[in-house]
Amino acid sequence: MHISRVFSLSYLVASLLILATLLPISSPAAALSIERIELHQKQSVQVEHRRRVGNSRTQAQAQGWIARVPQTYIYLSDFSAMFHMDGMMRGFERQLNARIDSLRTERSVIDLDRLLENAERPESGEEITLAELPPADLYVAFYSKPNCELCEEVDQGIVDWLETMGEISVVWLNVSLDQLL
């Protein structure tokens, strides 16, 4: 009985080794490159946006008025608007994939240059322009605040989605609303 167990184990190991040599060797996963640029929303803009009344999702999408976080904007390589998400939306990956596959733009989403006018570099207080952004396949403008669990969840969800895209370069504008919200 003991010999049959040894024989079975050795037979199993040998079979697995043979099968492993027959399997095609997969190439390494394509590299995702994310360059993060830290910005923060100007304090005067935060005050102005908090005073706005009405549908905050529509105002965030069309006017760039950020009164709550997280807010996610995604732009194509030519800076054309493709997607806006207020908070977390189930199934956002399907929407993004459909828009990427068709290169469909979203006319109702604010232009990236207008969002950049409201943000500044935290260390210098200087604005950043479209011309200063490194070239990329996609641009993500992500608005968050410190200690925001939903912000972290959305951030990871977007990164997980980007990892499924294969070889792609992304400039991630991480805009913090750390002053007032």
C-alpha positions as CSV (number, residue, x, y, z in Angstrom):
1,M,0.0,0.0,0.0
2,H,2.8,2.4,0.8
3,I,4.5,1.7,-2.5
4,S,1.3,2.6,-4.5
5,R,1.2,6.0,-2.7
6,V,4.8,6.7,-3.6
7,F,4.1,5.6,-7.2
8,S,1.0,7.7,-7.4
9,L,2.8,10.8,-6.1
10,S,5.7,10.4,-8.4
11,Y,3.4,9.7,-11.3
12,L,1.5,12.9,-10.5
13,V,4.6,15.0,-10.2
14,A,6.0,13.6,-13.5
15,S,2.6,14.3,-15.2
16,L,2.5,17.8,-14.0
17,L,6.1,18.5,-15.2
18,I,5.2,17.2,-18.7
19,L,2.0,19.2,-18.8
20,A,3.9,22.3,-17.7
21,T,6.3,22.0,-20.6
22,L,3.4,21.7,-23.1
23,L,1.7,24.9,-21.9
24,P,2.6,28.0,-23.8
25,I,4.6,30.4,-21.8
26,S,2.7,33.6,-21.5
27,S,4.4,36.9,-22.1
28,P,4.6,39.3,-19.2
29,A,1.7,41.6,-18.7
30,A,1.8,44.9,-20.6
31,A,3.0,47.7,-18.5
32,L,0.7,50.4,-17.1
33,S,2.5,53.7,-16.6
34,I,0.8,56.2,-14.3
35,E,2.5,59.5,-13.6
36,R,0.8,61.2,-10.7
37,I,0.8,65.0,-10.4
38,E,-0.3,66.4,-7.0
39,L,-2.4,69.5,-7.1
40,H,-4.9,71.2,-4.8
41,Q,-8.0,73.1,-5.4
42,K,-7.5,76.8,-4.8
43,Q,-9.1,77.9,-1.5
44,S,-11.1,80.7,-3.1
45,V,-12.5,78.3,-5.7
46,Q,-13.5,75.8,-2.9
47,V,-15.4,78.6,-1.1
48,E,-17.1,79.7,-4.3
49,H,-18.1,76.1,-5.2
50,R,-19.5,75.4,-1.8
51,R,-21.9,78.4,-2.1
52,R,-23.4,77.1,-5.3
53,V,-26.9,75.6,-5.1
54,G,-28.6,73.1,-7.4
55,N,-27.7,69.7,-8.7
56,S,-24.1,69.3,-7.6
57,R,-23.5,66.3,-10.0
58,T,-24.5,68.3,-13.0
59,Q,-22.6,71.3,-11.9
60,A,-19.5,69.2,-11.3
61,Q,-19.8,67.6,-14.7
62,A,-20.6,70.6,-16.8
63,Q,-19.1,73.5,-14.9
64,G,-16.3,71.8,-12.8
65,W,-17.9,73.1,-9.6
66,I,-16.6,70.6,-7.0
67,A,-18.7,70.7,-3.8
68,R,-18.2,67.0,-2.8
69,V,-15.7,64.3,-3.4
70,P,-14.7,62.0,-5.0
71,Q,-15.1,63.4,-8.6
72,T,-13.4,61.6,-11.5
73,Y,-12.9,63.1,-15.0
74,I,-11.2,61.2,-17.8
75,Y,-9.8,62.7,-21.0
76,L,-8.3,61.2,-24.1
77,S,-4.8,62.0,-25.4
78,D,-6.1,65.1,-27.3
79,F,-7.6,66.4,-24.0
80,S,-11.2,65.7,-25.2
81,A,-13.5,64.9,-22.4
82,M,-14.6,61.2,-22.2
83,F,-16.1,60.5,-18.8
84,H,-17.2,62.0,-15.5
85,M,-18.1,60.1,-12.4
86,D,-19.6,61.6,-9.2
87,G,-18.7,59.4,-6.3
88,M,-18.7,55.7,-7.0
89,M,-20.9,54.2,-9.7
90,R,-21.4,50.4,-10.1
91,G,-20.4,49.1,-13.5
92,F,-18.4,52.2,-14.4
93,E,-15.8,49.9,-16.0
94,R,-18.3,48.8,-18.7
95,Q,-19.1,52.5,-19.6
96,L,-15.4,53.3,-19.7
97,N,-14.6,50.3,-21.9
98,A,-17.4,51.2,-24.4
99,R,-16.3,54.8,-24.6
100,I,-12.6,53.8,-25.1
101,D,-13.5,51.2,-27.7
102,S,-15.5,53.8,-29.7
103,L,-13.3,56.8,-28.8
104,R,-16.6,58.5,-27.9
105,T,-16.3,61.9,-26.3
106,E,-18.7,63.5,-23.8
107,R,-19.7,67.0,-24.8
108,S,-21.3,67.8,-21.5
109,V,-18.1,67.3,-19.5
110,I,-16.0,70.4,-18.6
111,D,-12.8,70.9,-20.5
112,L,-9.6,69.9,-18.7
113,D,-8.0,73.4,-19.1
114,R,-10.9,74.9,-17.1
115,L,-10.4,72.4,-14.3
116,L,-6.7,73.2,-14.3
117,E,-7.4,76.9,-13.9
118,N,-9.0,76.1,-10.5
119,A,-6.1,74.1,-9.2
120,E,-2.5,74.9,-8.1
121,R,0.7,73.1,-7.2
122,P,0.7,72.7,-3.4
123,E,4.4,73.6,-3.0
124,S,4.4,76.8,-5.1
125,G,0.8,77.9,-5.6
126,E,1.3,78.0,-9.3
127,E,-1.2,76.8,-11.9
128,I,-0.4,74.1,-14.3
129,T,-1.5,74.3,-18.0
130,L,-2.3,71.8,-20.7
131,A,1.0,72.6,-22.4
132,E,2.9,71.6,-19.2
133,L,1.3,68.2,-19.0
134,P,3.4,65.2,-20.2
135,P,2.0,63.4,-23.2
136,A,-0.2,60.4,-22.3
137,D,-2.9,58.1,-23.7
138,L,-5.4,59.1,-21.0
139,Y,-5.6,61.9,-18.4
140,V,-7.4,61.4,-15.1
141,A,-8.4,64.3,-13.0
142,F,-9.3,62.9,-9.6
143,Y,-10.7,65.1,-6.8
144,S,-10.4,63.8,-3.3
145,K,-9.8,64.8,0.3
146,P,-7.6,63.3,3.0
147,N,-9.1,60.4,5.1
148,C,-11.9,59.7,2.6
149,E,-12.6,56.0,2.3
150,L,-14.8,56.3,-0.7
151,C,-12.1,58.4,-2.4
152,E,-9.6,55.6,-1.8
153,E,-12.1,53.0,-3.1
154,V,-12.7,55.0,-6.3
155,D,-9.0,55.6,-6.8
156,Q,-8.3,51.8,-6.6
157,G,-11.2,51.0,-8.9
158,I,-9.9,53.3,-11.6
159,V,-6.4,51.9,-11.2
160,D,-7.8,48.3,-11.4
161,W,-9.6,49.3,-14.6
162,L,-6.5,50.9,-16.1
163,E,-4.5,47.7,-15.4
164,T,-6.9,45.8,-17.7
165,M,-6.1,48.2,-20.5
166,G,-2.7,46.7,-21.2
167,E,0.2,49.0,-22.2
168,I,-1.1,52.5,-21.6
169,S,0.3,55.8,-20.3
170,V,-1.7,57.8,-17.9
171,V,-1.2,61.2,-16.3
172,W,-3.2,61.3,-13.0
173,L,-4.0,64.7,-11.7
174,N,-4.7,64.1,-8.0
175,V,-6.5,67.3,-6.9
176,S,-6.9,67.5,-3.2
177,L,-9.6,69.5,-1.5
178,D,-7.9,69.6,1.8
179,Q,-8.6,73.2,2.8
180,L,-12.3,73.2,3.6
181,L,-14.1,70.0,2.8
